Amino acid sequence: MKKGDMNRRMTLLLLRDAQRPARQFQLSRPVVILVPAIAVLSISTLIVSLQVRSSQIISRLETTLAAQSLQLEVTVSDKEKAISLLQNEVMKLSSQAVDMKERIQRVNELEEQLEEFIQKYDPDSSAKNAGKNEPISWDISGSKGGQWIAVHDQQVLTKGRELKDDFEEIQDLLDAMEKSVPKTLERAEDARKNWEEQKQAKLLQARKLELAREGKPSLWPTSERRLTSSFGYRRDPFNGRSAYHAGIDIAGRIGDPVYAAGAGTVTVADQMSERGKYIIIQHPNGLQTWYMHLNGMNVSPGDQVDKGDLIGQLGSTGRSTGPHLHFQVVKQNIPVDPLLYVQ
Ligand SMILES: [Zn+2]
């Protein structure tokens, strides 16, 4: 652009609506160029400064908000953590309460078993204690298992109250058990003693029966089992006349052992012309066993003998034709066939 152009004047024509005349301004060229440029510059500057300012404000706001949000997050997170801890504690305690109840229930069951034991062995004791020792129980079947469900604050509070109730209930149960268990144990001890006495009585009875069985003569009285003469009527070996034989004659050699056919008391251990050396043993139920023609005797009157005890030696003393044992069983003073007793 030439210097002359710069000094040239420029005409600005202001056109308004149709009713008003148009106006005309004469302006130098530099003014025409500079004024809008300055205006544009100032507006730009203003816009930039506004932008800077607003961005500063936004930035400050952002910082504040971020800080507040962080604080909020921390607070919420703390609270959640606290609630979670509390929930865990409550759940733990709650499970402990259930566990305690179960244990008390087991003790109760033991007490009930004890009660059954008492009723079995000492029914009288149960009758006089009826209603005194009501076993304590409750239903815990619904308390176990299930999935874990997150709980809210209100639920934690409710759970906490339930827990308090649970522990109070446990306390009551323990108090009741403290009173009832020693009583039950005392009665169980009585029942045990009673049962022990009954058992002893039964044992005594059984022993008596056993003794009676042992007392019944049933053992073959010597080692040889061959008979030379049976029980009843026979021809007398000395005079050939018919005679009554009150026992059996068992063959043997002199000195063979002679055993007690059953337990009992020796009433006679003596010698007579016909019987020779002989022993009589008294058994229970009015039974006696007689052993005659012995060579030797190992017992004396008054001796207690057991079944199978060695009482003497086989011989041929008295009215005898040779070594043998005359064995006789007497029931209520009447001789009976020994073969009905000894096998
Ligand atoms: Zn005989």
Boltz pocket constraint, residues with backbone or C-beta under 6 A from the ligand:
constraints:
  - pocket:
      binder: B
      contacts: [[A, 229], [A, 245], [A, 247], [A, 248], [A, 249], [A, 325], [A, 326], [A, 327]]
      max_distance: 6.0
